Amino acid sequence: MKSEPELAELIATVEGVEVTMAEKGFGTRVHIRAEDRTGLRQADLEAVLDRLAEPQRRPFT
């Protein structure tokens, strides 16, 4: 999982999108919100969250 500044930098090119992160137990809760003018749909935002949830590295493979 990326840090909040890293994640914010990734989406900085899309105006009207806001990302917040908060620790939750042993994980991180991520909220992504987009204004209507961005043209992004809820399914687009859910796809981003799904991608963030996928493990990028497997340390013991």
C-alpha positions in Angstrom: 0.0 0.0 0.0 1.3 3.4 -0.8 1.4 6.2 1.7 -1.1 9.0 1.5 1.3 11.5 -0.1 2.3 8.9 -2.7 -1.3 8.1 -3.5 -2.2 11.8 -3.6 0.6 12.4 -6.1 -0.6 9.6 -8.3 -4.1 11.1 -8.7 -2.9 14.8 -8.7 -3.4 14.9 -12.4 -7.2 14.3 -12.1 -8.9 17.5 -10.9 -11.8 17.0 -8.5 -10.6 13.7 -7.0 -9.9 13.5 -3.3 -8.3 10.6 -1.4 -8.1 10.1 2.3 -6.5 7.3 4.3 -6.8 6.2 7.9 -5.4 3.3 9.9 -8.0 0.7 10.7 -6.8 -2.2 12.8 -4.0 -3.9 11.0 -4.9 -2.3 7.7 -5.7 1.0 6.0 -9.1 2.4 5.1 -9.0 4.4 1.9 -11.8 6.7 0.7 -11.8 8.1 -2.8 -14.3 10.8 -3.8 -14.8 12.4 -7.2 -16.8 15.4 -8.2 -19.4 15.0 -10.9 -17.5 17.1 -13.4 -14.6 14.5 -13.4 -16.7 12.1 -15.5 -15.7 9.2 -13.2 -18.4 6.8 -12.2 -18.7 4.8 -9.0 -17.5 1.7 -10.8 -14.3 3.5 -11.8 -13.5 4.5 -8.3 -14.3 1.0 -7.0 -11.9 -0.4 -9.6 -9.1 1.9 -8.3 -9.8 0.6 -4.7 -9.8 -3.0 -5.9 -6.4 -2.4 -7.6 -5.0 -0.9 -4.4 -6.2 -3.9 -2.4 -4.3 -6.4 -4.6 -0.9 -7.4 -3.2 1.9 -6.0 -5.4 4.7 -8.1 -4.0 4.9 -11.6 -2.5 7.8 -11.7 -0.1 8.2 -15.4 0.1 7.5 -16.8 -3.3 
